[in-house]
Amino acid sequence: MNSTRELLRKHARRVAAGQVAAVPSPCVSVCRMDMDTGLCEGCLRTLDEIAAWGRMGDDDKREVWTQIAHRLDDQEAAQ
């Protein structure tokens, strides 16, 4: 799972830096919800974020990526 986290972190940095034309989906095909955190174990999105992704504009998608980056930082700090 560490490689998945590193992939998410890499993409989050690229999105934050404006290095992508189209904002990519954070989905990594590990679709399991953690009942304690309410986050997908693969992409660290909430169910609401996952459900709304297809209807979101790029600004909202970038905000989700920002939240994912914060969640990654929080997980790293907790270890």
A tleap script that builds the chain and sets N, CA, C and O, in Angstrom:
source leaprc.protein.ff14SB
mol = sequence {
  NMET ASN SER THR ARG GLU LEU LEU ARG LYS
  HIE ALA ARG ARG VAL ALA ALA GLY GLN VAL
  ALA ALA VAL PRO SER PRO CYS VAL SER VAL
  CYS ARG MET ASP MET ASP THR GLY LEU CYS
  GLU GLY CYS LEU ARG THR LEU ASP GLU ILE
  ALA ALA TRP GLY ARG MET GLY ASP ASP ASP
  LYS ARG GLU VAL TRP THR GLN ILE ALA HIE
  ARG LEU ASP ASP GLN GLU ALA ALA CGLN
}
set mol.1.N position { 0.820 -1.199 0.000 }
set mol.1.CA position { 0.000 0.000 0.000 }
set mol.1.C position { 0.863 1.261 0.000 }
set mol.1.O position { 0.382 2.329 -0.377 }
set mol.2.N position { 2.132 1.158 0.416 }
set mol.2.CA position { 2.995 2.335 0.403 }
set mol.2.C position { 3.180 2.888 -0.996 }
set mol.2.O position { 3.221 4.105 -1.177 }
set mol.3.N position { 3.291 2.013 -1.992 }
set mol.3.CA position { 3.456 2.492 -3.364 }
set mol.3.C position { 2.207 3.237 -3.825 }
set mol.3.O position { 2.298 4.194 -4.595 }
set mol.4.N position { 1.049 2.799 -3.356 }
set mol.4.CA position { -0.196 3.496 -3.679 }
set mol.4.C position { -0.184 4.890 -3.071 }
set mol.4.O position { -0.576 5.857 -3.725 }
set mol.5.N position { 0.255 4.999 -1.847 }
set mol.5.CA position { 0.322 6.303 -1.177 }
set mol.5.C position { 1.311 7.228 -1.880 }
set mol.5.O position { 1.049 8.421 -2.038 }
set mol.6.N position { 2.439 6.678 -2.298 }
set mol.6.CA position { 3.429 7.496 -3.003 }
set mol.6.C position { 2.877 7.970 -4.345 }
set mol.6.O position { 3.126 9.105 -4.751 }
set mol.7.N position { 2.130 7.106 -5.035 }
set mol.7.CA position { 1.500 7.497 -6.295 }
set mol.7.C position { 0.498 8.626 -6.065 }
set mol.7.O position { 0.471 9.599 -6.818 }
set mol.8.N position { -0.324 8.494 -5.025 }
set mol.8.CA position { -1.276 9.552 -4.701 }
set mol.8.C position { -0.554 10.862 -4.382 }
set mol.8.O position { -0.958 11.927 -4.848 }
set mol.9.N position { 0.501 10.779 -3.596 }
set mol.9.CA position { 1.253 11.986 -3.225 }
set mol.9.C position { 1.862 12.644 -4.467 }
set mol.9.O position { 1.824 13.868 -4.600 }
set mol.10.N position { 2.417 11.846 -5.368 }
set mol.10.CA position { 3.010 12.363 -6.600 }
set mol.10.C position { 1.959 13.086 -7.440 }
set mol.10.O position { 2.195 14.195 -7.919 }
set mol.11.N position { 0.805 12.458 -7.614 }
set mol.11.CA position { -0.262 13.083 -8.392 }
set mol.11.C position { -0.784 14.343 -7.696 }
set mol.11.O position { -1.085 15.336 -8.359 }
set mol.12.N position { -0.892 14.309 -6.382 }
set mol.12.CA position { -1.372 15.481 -5.645 }
set mol.12.C position { -0.426 16.666 -5.857 }
set mol.12.O position { -0.879 17.798 -6.025 }
set mol.13.N position { 0.880 16.408 -5.849 }
set mol.13.CA position { 1.854 17.477 -6.087 }
set mol.13.C position { 1.712 18.043 -7.499 }
set mol.13.O position { 1.758 19.258 -7.696 }
set mol.14.N position { 1.540 17.159 -8.476 }
set mol.14.CA position { 1.412 17.606 -9.869 }
set mol.14.C position { 0.145 18.436 -10.059 }
set mol.14.O position { 0.165 19.455 -10.749 }
set mol.15.N position { -0.953 18.002 -9.450 }
set mol.15.CA position { -2.204 18.759 -9.561 }
set mol.15.C position { -2.049 20.116 -8.891 }
set mol.15.O position { -2.453 21.132 -9.458 }
set mol.16.N position { -1.471 20.150 -7.695 }
set mol.16.CA position { -1.296 21.404 -6.955 }
set mol.16.C position { -0.401 22.380 -7.708 }
set mol.16.O position { -0.599 23.593 -7.641 }
set mol.17.N position { 0.582 21.847 -8.422 }
set mol.17.CA position { 1.518 22.697 -9.160 }
set mol.17.C position { 0.975 23.114 -10.522 }
set mol.17.O position { 1.632 23.856 -11.253 }
set mol.18.N position { -0.213 22.644 -10.864 }
set mol.18.CA position { -0.798 22.995 -12.147 }
set mol.18.C position { -0.120 22.318 -13.323 }
set mol.18.O position { -0.156 22.827 -14.444 }
set mol.19.N position { 0.501 21.167 -13.074 }
set mol.19.CA position { 1.238 20.453 -14.108 }
set mol.19.C position { 0.383 19.500 -14.935 }
set mol.19.O position { 0.911 18.749 -15.755 }
set mol.20.N position { -0.911 19.524 -14.730 }
set mol.20.CA position { -1.800 18.639 -15.484 }
set mol.20.C position { -2.856 19.476 -16.186 }
set mol.20.O position { -3.405 20.415 -15.608 }
set mol.21.N position { -3.135 19.132 -17.430 }
set mol.21.CA position { -4.171 19.853 -18.177 }
set mol.21.C position { -5.554 19.447 -17.692 }
set mol.21.O position { -6.394 20.296 -17.394 }
set mol.22.N position { -5.778 18.154 -17.617 }
set mol.22.CA position { -7.043 17.626 -17.100 }
set mol.22.C position { -6.760 16.983 -15.748 }
set mol.22.O position { -5.809 16.215 -15.607 }
set mol.23.N position { -7.581 17.297 -14.762 }
set mol.23.CA position { -7.357 16.776 -13.411 }
set mol.23.C position { -7.695 15.280 -13.399 }
set mol.23.O position { -8.832 14.901 -13.682 }
set mol.24.N position { -6.710 14.428 -13.073 }
set mol.24.CA position { -6.941 12.983 -13.103 }
set mol.24.C position { -7.746 12.502 -11.899 }
set mol.24.O position { -7.747 13.127 -10.838 }
set mol.25.N position { -8.410 11.408 -12.088 }
set mol.25.CA position { -9.108 10.761 -10.977 }
set mol.25.C position { -8.074 10.169 -10.029 }
set mol.25.O position { -7.062 9.631 -10.478 }
set mol.26.N position { -8.314 10.262 -8.735 }
set mol.26.CA position { -7.402 9.647 -7.775 }
set mol.26.C position { -7.616 8.140 -7.609 }
set mol.26.O position { -6.877 7.496 -6.863 }
set mol.27.N position { -8.599 7.574 -8.282 }
set mol.27.CA position { -8.906 6.154 -8.124 }
set mol.27.C position { -7.695 5.298 -8.476 }
set mol.27.O position { -7.068 5.491 -9.517 }
set mol.28.N position { -7.375 4.351 -7.596 }
set mol.28.CA position { -6.278 3.410 -7.822 }
set mol.28.C position { -6.799 1.967 -7.838 }
set mol.28.O position { -6.030 1.017 -7.688 }
set mol.29.N position { -8.095 1.822 -8.018 }
set mol.29.CA position { -8.760 0.513 -8.124 }
set mol.29.C position { -8.609 -0.342 -6.869 }
set mol.29.O position { -8.559 -1.570 -6.945 }
set mol.30.N position { -8.536 0.311 -5.731 }
set mol.30.CA position { -8.590 -0.361 -4.427 }
set mol.30.C position { -9.811 0.240 -3.737 }
set mol.30.O position { -9.695 1.177 -2.948 }
set mol.31.N position { -10.962 -0.303 -4.041 }
set mol.31.CA position { -12.226 0.321 -3.646 }
set mol.31.C position { -12.817 -0.359 -2.419 }
set mol.31.O position { -13.678 -1.231 -2.529 }
set mol.32.N position { -12.346 0.049 -1.262 }
set mol.32.CA position { -12.855 -0.444 0.021 }
set mol.32.C position { -12.957 0.745 0.958 }
set mol.32.O position { -12.014 1.522 1.104 }
set mol.33.N position { -14.101 0.875 1.582 }
set mol.33.CA position { -14.288 1.976 2.524 }
set mol.33.C position { -13.844 1.553 3.919 }
set mol.33.O position { -14.193 0.472 4.393 }
set mol.34.N position { -13.081 2.405 4.560 }
set mol.34.CA position { -12.683 2.208 5.948 }
set mol.34.C position { -13.812 2.767 6.802 }
set mol.34.O position { -14.069 3.970 6.780 }
set mol.35.N position { -14.471 1.922 7.536 }
set mol.35.CA position { -15.634 2.337 8.314 }
set mol.35.C position { -15.261 3.293 9.445 }
set mol.35.O position { -16.094 4.090 9.876 }
set mol.36.N position { -14.032 3.225 9.924 }
set mol.36.CA position { -13.603 4.118 11.001 }
set mol.36.C position { -13.355 5.547 10.503 }
set mol.36.O position { -13.715 6.514 11.173 }
set mol.37.N position { -12.738 5.670 9.324 }
set mol.37.CA position { -12.391 6.999 8.811 }
set mol.37.C position { -13.421 7.534 7.824 }
set mol.37.O position { -13.511 8.745 7.623 }
set mol.38.N position { -14.197 6.651 7.208 }
set mol.38.CA position { -15.140 7.072 6.173 }
set mol.38.C position { -14.459 7.370 4.847 }
set mol.38.O position { -15.048 8.007 3.974 }
set mol.39.N position { -13.214 6.910 4.692 }
set mol.39.CA position { -12.437 7.150 3.486 }
set mol.39.C position { -12.191 5.849 2.736 }
set mol.39.O position { -12.100 4.775 3.332 }
set mol.40.N position { -12.085 5.966 1.422 }
set mol.40.CA position { -11.694 4.814 0.617 }
set mol.40.C position { -10.253 4.463 0.980 }
set mol.40.O position { -9.406 5.350 1.087 }
set mol.41.N position { -9.977 3.196 1.167 }
set mol.41.CA position { -8.624 2.768 1.527 }
set mol.41.C position { -7.635 2.981 0.387 }
set mol.41.O position { -6.431 3.072 0.624 }
set mol.42.N position { -8.128 3.060 -0.843 }
set mol.42.CA position { -7.249 3.245 -1.988 }
set mol.42.C position { -6.943 4.699 -2.282 }
set mol.42.O position { -5.778 5.094 -2.329 }
set mol.43.N position { -7.985 5.503 -2.481 }
set mol.43.CA position { -7.778 6.887 -2.946 }
set mol.43.C position { -7.988 7.947 -1.868 }
set mol.43.O position { -7.755 9.131 -2.111 }
set mol.44.N position { -8.414 7.543 -0.708 }
set mol.44.CA position { -8.621 8.453 0.427 }
set mol.44.C position { -9.714 9.490 0.196 }
set mol.44.O position { -9.678 10.577 0.772 }
set mol.45.N position { -10.687 9.149 -0.652 }
set mol.45.CA position { -11.831 10.047 -0.840 }
set mol.45.C position { -13.011 9.547 -0.009 }
set mol.45.O position { -13.104 8.367 0.328 }
set mol.46.N position { -13.900 10.471 0.307 }
set mol.46.CA position { -15.159 10.102 0.968 }
set mol.46.C position { -16.120 9.571 -0.090 }
set mol.46.O position { -15.903 9.752 -1.288 }
set mol.47.N position { -17.180 8.916 0.365 }
set mol.47.CA position { -18.197 8.446 -0.575 }
set mol.47.C position { -18.800 9.602 -1.356 }
set mol.47.O position { -19.052 9.473 -2.554 }
set mol.48.N position { -19.035 10.724 -0.699 }
set mol.48.CA position { -19.588 11.896 -1.380 }
set mol.48.C position { -18.640 12.397 -2.468 }
set mol.48.O position { -19.082 12.746 -3.563 }
set mol.49.N position { -17.346 12.435 -2.173 }
set mol.49.CA position { -16.372 12.882 -3.169 }
set mol.49.C position { -16.323 11.929 -4.355 }
set mol.49.O position { -16.237 12.362 -5.504 }
set mol.50.N position { -16.376 10.642 -4.076 }
set mol.50.CA position { -16.360 9.640 -5.149 }
set mol.50.C position { -17.599 9.775 -6.022 }
set mol.50.O position { -17.504 9.775 -7.250 }
set mol.51.N position { -18.752 9.889 -5.392 }
set mol.51.CA position { -20.015 9.969 -6.132 }
set mol.51.C position { -20.100 11.232 -6.981 }
set mol.51.O position { -20.668 11.204 -8.073 }
set mol.52.N position { -19.550 12.328 -6.498 }
set mol.52.CA position { -19.665 13.612 -7.199 }
set mol.52.C position { -18.566 13.839 -8.235 }
set mol.52.O position { -18.679 14.754 -9.050 }
set mol.53.N position { -17.526 13.044 -8.224 }
set mol.53.CA position { -16.348 13.290 -9.058 }
set mol.53.C position { -16.697 13.575 -10.522 }
set mol.53.O position { -16.186 14.537 -11.096 }
set mol.54.N position { -17.537 12.777 -11.118 }
set mol.54.CA position { -17.872 12.928 -12.534 }
set mol.54.C position { -18.595 14.222 -12.865 }
set mol.54.O position { -18.579 14.664 -14.014 }
set mol.55.N position { -19.227 14.831 -11.876 }
set mol.55.CA position { -19.960 16.083 -12.079 }
set mol.55.C position { -19.151 17.311 -11.656 }
set mol.55.O position { -19.572 18.442 -11.897 }
set mol.56.N position { -18.007 17.097 -11.035 }
set mol.56.CA position { -17.200 18.207 -10.530 }
set mol.56.C position { -16.455 18.914 -11.653 }
set mol.56.O position { -16.055 18.307 -12.645 }
set mol.57.N position { -16.283 20.223 -11.462 }
set mol.57.CA position { -15.393 20.978 -12.326 }
set mol.57.C position { -13.956 20.808 -11.845 }
set mol.57.O position { -13.708 20.256 -10.774 }
set mol.58.N position { -13.021 21.288 -12.649 }
set mol.58.CA position { -11.610 21.121 -12.301 }
set mol.58.C position { -11.234 21.766 -10.976 }
set mol.58.O position { -10.413 21.215 -10.243 }
set mol.59.N position { -11.811 22.918 -10.649 }
set mol.59.CA position { -11.486 23.565 -9.364 }
set mol.59.C position { -11.890 22.686 -8.186 }
set mol.59.O position { -11.135 22.555 -7.223 }
set mol.60.N position { -13.079 22.083 -8.257 }
set mol.60.CA position { -13.527 21.196 -7.182 }
set mol.60.C position { -12.670 19.933 -7.122 }
set mol.60.O position { -12.370 19.433 -6.038 }
set mol.61.N position { -12.282 19.423 -8.277 }
set mol.61.CA position { -11.412 18.238 -8.302 }
set mol.61.C position { -10.057 18.561 -7.684 }
set mol.61.O position { -9.491 17.748 -6.953 }
set mol.62.N position { -9.542 19.744 -7.979 }
set mol.62.CA position { -8.269 20.153 -7.365 }
set mol.62.C position { -8.402 20.252 -5.843 }
set mol.62.O position { -7.475 19.908 -5.110 }
set mol.63.N position { -9.543 20.717 -5.381 }
set mol.63.CA position { -9.781 20.793 -3.930 }
set mol.63.C position { -9.799 19.400 -3.309 }
set mol.63.O position { -9.274 19.205 -2.213 }
set mol.64.N position { -10.392 18.442 -3.991 }
set mol.64.CA position { -10.378 17.057 -3.491 }
set mol.64.C position { -8.938 16.567 -3.411 }
set mol.64.O position { -8.558 15.931 -2.428 }
set mol.65.N position { -8.132 16.853 -4.431 }
set mol.65.CA position { -6.724 16.463 -4.393 }
set mol.65.C position { -6.000 17.126 -3.218 }
set mol.65.O position { -5.137 16.507 -2.595 }
set mol.66.N position { -6.340 18.361 -2.918 }
set mol.66.CA position { -5.755 19.041 -1.764 }
set mol.66.C position { -6.125 18.308 -0.480 }
set mol.66.O position { -5.284 18.118 0.399 }
set mol.67.N position { -7.382 17.899 -0.378 }
set mol.67.CA position { -7.829 17.147 0.794 }
set mol.67.C position { -7.106 15.803 0.894 }
set mol.67.O position { -6.735 15.377 1.987 }
set mol.68.N position { -6.908 15.146 -0.233 }
set mol.68.CA position { -6.179 13.872 -0.235 }
set mol.68.C position { -4.757 14.093 0.287 }
set mol.68.O position { -4.261 13.300 1.088 }
set mol.69.N position { -4.106 15.157 -0.160 }
set mol.69.CA position { -2.744 15.465 0.311 }
set mol.69.C position { -2.727 15.679 1.819 }
set mol.69.O position { -1.819 15.206 2.502 }
set mol.70.N position { -3.726 16.390 2.344 }
set mol.70.CA position { -3.815 16.593 3.797 }
set mol.70.C position { -4.042 15.264 4.518 }
set mol.70.O position { -3.463 15.022 5.577 }
set mol.71.N position { -4.872 14.419 3.952 }
set mol.71.CA position { -5.139 13.112 4.566 }
set mol.71.C position { -3.887 12.246 4.563 }
set mol.71.O position { -3.628 11.522 5.525 }
set mol.72.N position { -3.116 12.317 3.496 }
set mol.72.CA position { -1.856 11.577 3.453 }
set mol.72.C position { -0.908 12.088 4.542 }
set mol.72.O position { -0.263 11.299 5.233 }
set mol.73.N position { -0.830 13.406 4.687 }
set mol.73.CA position { 0.021 13.996 5.735 }
set mol.73.C position { -0.440 13.547 7.124 }
set mol.73.O position { 0.375 13.208 7.982 }
set mol.74.N position { -1.759 13.550 7.331 }
set mol.74.CA position { -2.294 13.129 8.634 }
set mol.74.C position { -1.964 11.679 8.920 }
set mol.74.O position { -1.603 11.333 10.045 }
set mol.75.N position { -2.086 10.821 7.907 }
set mol.75.CA position { -1.757 9.401 8.102 }
set mol.75.C position { -0.285 9.214 8.418 }
set mol.75.O position { 0.077 8.418 9.286 }
set mol.76.N position { 0.562 9.949 7.712 }
set mol.76.CA position { 1.996 9.844 7.939 }
set mol.76.C position { 2.350 10.316 9.351 }
set mol.76.O position { 3.182 9.702 10.019 }
set mol.77.N position { 1.729 11.386 9.800 }
set mol.77.CA position { 1.995 11.922 11.143 }
set mol.77.C position { 1.546 10.949 12.232 }
set mol.77.O position { 2.141 10.899 13.309 }
set mol.78.N position { 0.497 10.180 11.950 }
set mol.78.CA position { -0.053 9.255 12.935 }
set mol.78.C position { 0.796 7.990 13.077 }
set mol.78.O position { 0.632 7.234 14.035 }
set mol.79.N position { 1.685 7.766 12.141 }
set mol.79.CA position { 2.503 6.528 12.191 }
set mol.79.C position { 3.682 6.656 13.088 }
set mol.79.O position { 4.455 5.709 13.231 }
savepdb mol mol.pdb
quit
